[in-house]
Amino acid sequence: MPKTKSKIDEKMLTKGELRKLNALRKSVGDDLGTEAFAKWYAQREKDEEASDPNIALIEDALNPLIEKISIPRGGAYAVRRGRGRFIVEAVSLKT
């Protein structure tokens, strides 16, 4: 059975999204699985955009500081709101 060209750029998908796409293709066939995944993916993008407006505000506030702040690879920080200020703490990812 020849494979059909999908309209989805599989290189841009995450590992979990690829697993979902392949599972759909396996269960209901290539064409129907790709179509179902495309509809799900389009709906998911809309849901993510409307999920939390604070993320965009924080990104916009921190982008001008990108040249001034050096965050090491694997560095993780938690930002909390205090009384009239922000508290930034390093987070240990090791368990």
Phi, psi and omega in degrees: 000121181288142178280139178270152178287128179269154179275357185265132176278099186291339179289336182270353183276152175283171181298319180293321178293322176297320178298317179296316179299312181294324178294319178295318179297321181291321187279321185240004180103159185298308185294310181292322178295318178295319179296316180296319179296318180299319178294317179296317183295319178296319179292322181295320178297321178294321180293321181293321181296324183266005188289306185215109181289342180293329180299315180295321179295318179294316178299316180296325180287326183272338182303320178296341182268004188301326180279338185268333184258134177245109178255119182293157178300133182083001179286138180225135181230145176252133178248122178238160177261129177253197180281095179074017181205175174247143179246123180246124181231145174285139181251130177274121181271351180281139179253000000 
